[in-house]
Amino acid sequence: MIIDGKQHWWCPHHKWEGEFDGLYMTHKPEDHHIWQKQKDERIAKFKKKKEDKKKSNSGGNTQNNNNKKSFTMSDKLKTALCTQGQLTPEQLDNIVESAQDL
């Protein structure tokens, strides 16, 4: 069968809990094992990349040896708090300093 200009074959290997017994796929039924291997490799590569990214992001602040959490504020947030929150820069600095002790 041609779908969107691409050849598809009925592959009976695609079964799912009685919902369907095969699907039209872009691989031939006899090549299903090759397709499945490539799919598994893509998924494993994606999961490894995701796990590596998670590990690199979970390192936190490596310069902070005593494991105290640090709080930094962007200039936009400072401006918003000083204008909309009606805080003076000194009040904001005092709040941030007191939050460092938590």
CYANA upper distance limits for C-alpha pairs under 8 A (distance plus 0.5 A):
  1 MET  CA      7 GLN  CA      6.39
  1 MET  CA      8 HIS  CA      5.75
  1 MET  CA      9 TRP  CA      6.89
  2 ILE  CA      6 LYS  CA      5.78
  2 ILE  CA      7 GLN  CA      5.08
  2 ILE  CA      8 HIS  CA      6.41
  3 ILE  CA      7 GLN  CA      6.93
  3 ILE  CA      8 HIS  CA      7.26
  6 LYS  CA     26 THR  CA      8.08
  7 GLN  CA     26 THR  CA      6.75
  8 HIS  CA     24 TYR  CA      6.14
  8 HIS  CA     25 MET  CA      5.54
  8 HIS  CA     26 THR  CA      5.00
  8 HIS  CA     27 HIS  CA      7.30
  8 HIS  CA     28 LYS  CA      8.23
  9 TRP  CA     24 TYR  CA      5.68
  9 TRP  CA     25 MET  CA      5.89
  9 TRP  CA     26 THR  CA      6.72
  9 TRP  CA     27 HIS  CA      6.92
  9 TRP  CA     28 LYS  CA      6.08
  9 TRP  CA     29 PRO  CA      7.60
 10 TRP  CA     22 GLY  CA      7.16
 10 TRP  CA     23 LEU  CA      6.07
 10 TRP  CA     24 TYR  CA      4.84
 10 TRP  CA     25 MET  CA      6.75
 10 TRP  CA     28 LYS  CA      7.96
 10 TRP  CA     29 PRO  CA      7.42
 11 CYS  CA     22 GLY  CA      5.83
 11 CYS  CA     23 LEU  CA      5.97
 11 CYS  CA     24 TYR  CA      6.49
 11 CYS  CA     25 MET  CA      6.81
 11 CYS  CA     27 HIS  CA      8.25
 11 CYS  CA     28 LYS  CA      7.22
 11 CYS  CA     29 PRO  CA      5.22
 11 CYS  CA     32 HIS  CA      8.08
 12 PRO  CA     21 ASP  CA      6.65
 12 PRO  CA     22 GLY  CA      4.42
 12 PRO  CA     23 LEU  CA      7.07
 12 PRO  CA     29 PRO  CA      7.49
 13 HIS  CA     21 ASP  CA      8.23
 13 HIS  CA     22 GLY  CA      6.36
 13 HIS  CA     29 PRO  CA      7.80
 13 HIS  CA     32 HIS  CA      7.80
 14 HIS  CA     20 PHE  CA      8.28
 14 HIS  CA     21 ASP  CA      6.98
 14 HIS  CA     22 GLY  CA      5.01
 14 HIS  CA     23 LEU  CA      6.44
 15 LYS  CA     19 GLU  CA      8.04
 15 LYS  CA     20 PHE  CA      6.21
 15 LYS  CA     21 ASP  CA      5.30
 15 LYS  CA     22 GLY  CA      5.98
 16 TRP  CA     20 PHE  CA      6.35
 16 TRP  CA     21 ASP  CA      7.55
 27 HIS  CA     31 ASP  CA      6.71
 27 HIS  CA     32 HIS  CA      7.03
 27 HIS  CA     35 TRP  CA      7.44
 28 LYS  CA     32 HIS  CA      7.01
 31 ASP  CA     35 TRP  CA      6.91
 32 HIS  CA     36 GLN  CA      6.50
 33 HIS  CA     37 LYS  CA      6.62
 34 ILE  CA     38 GLN  CA      6.77
 35 TRP  CA     39 LYS  CA      6.62
 36 GLN  CA     40 ASP  CA      6.58
 37 LYS  CA     41 GLU  CA      6.69
 38 GLN  CA     42 ARG  CA      6.72
 39 LYS  CA     43 ILE  CA      6.74
 40 ASP  CA     44 ALA  CA      6.58
 41 GLU  CA     45 LYS  CA      6.54
 42 ARG  CA     46 PHE  CA      6.62
 43 ILE  CA     47 LYS  CA      6.61
 44 ALA  CA     48 LYS  CA      6.56
 45 LYS  CA     49 LYS  CA      6.62
 46 PHE  CA     50 LYS  CA      6.62
 47 LYS  CA     51 GLU  CA      6.50
 48 LYS  CA     52 ASP  CA      6.47
 49 LYS  CA     53 LYS  CA      6.65
 50 LYS  CA     54 LYS  CA      6.67
 51 GLU  CA     55 LYS  CA      6.63
 52 ASP  CA     56 SER  CA      6.66
 53 LYS  CA     57 ASN  CA      6.65
 54 LYS  CA     58 SER  CA      6.53
 55 LYS  CA     59 GLY  CA      7.21
 64 ASN  CA     68 LYS  CA      7.25
 69 LYS  CA    100 GLN  CA      7.84
 70 SER  CA    100 GLN  CA      6.92
 71 PHE  CA     96 VAL  CA      7.93
 71 PHE  CA     99 ALA  CA      8.25
 71 PHE  CA    100 GLN  CA      7.29
 73 MET  CA     77 LEU  CA      6.84
 73 MET  CA     78 LYS  CA      7.09
 74 SER  CA     78 LYS  CA      6.81
 75 ASP  CA     79 THR  CA      6.58
 76 LYS  CA     80 ALA  CA      6.63
 77 LEU  CA     81 LEU  CA      6.61
 78 LYS  CA     82 CYS  CA      6.60
 78 LYS  CA     89 PRO  CA      8.48
 78 LYS  CA     92 LEU  CA      8.23
 79 THR  CA     83 THR  CA      6.52
 80 ALA  CA     84 GLN  CA      5.90
 80 ALA  CA     85 GLY  CA      7.32
 81 LEU  CA     85 GLY  CA      4.98
 81 LEU  CA     86 GLN  CA      7.13
 81 LEU  CA     87 LEU  CA      6.75
 81 LEU  CA     92 LEU  CA      8.22
 82 CYS  CA     86 GLN  CA      5.62
 82 CYS  CA     87 LEU  CA      4.92
 82 CYS  CA     88 THR  CA      6.15
 82 CYS  CA     89 PRO  CA      6.92
 82 CYS  CA     92 LEU  CA      7.91
 83 THR  CA     87 LEU  CA      7.37
 87 LEU  CA     91 GLN  CA      6.45
 87 LEU  CA     92 LEU  CA      6.78
 88 THR  CA     92 LEU  CA      6.78
 89 PRO  CA     93 ASP  CA      6.64
 90 GLU  CA     94 ASN  CA      6.73
 91 GLN  CA     95 ILE  CA      6.77
 92 LEU  CA     96 VAL  CA      6.75
 93 ASP  CA     97 GLU  CA      6.56
 94 ASN  CA     98 SER  CA      6.62
 95 ILE  CA     99 ALA  CA      6.70
 96 VAL  CA    100 GLN  CA      6.90
 97 GLU  CA    101 ASP  CA      7.72
 98 SER  CA    102 LEU  CA      7.95
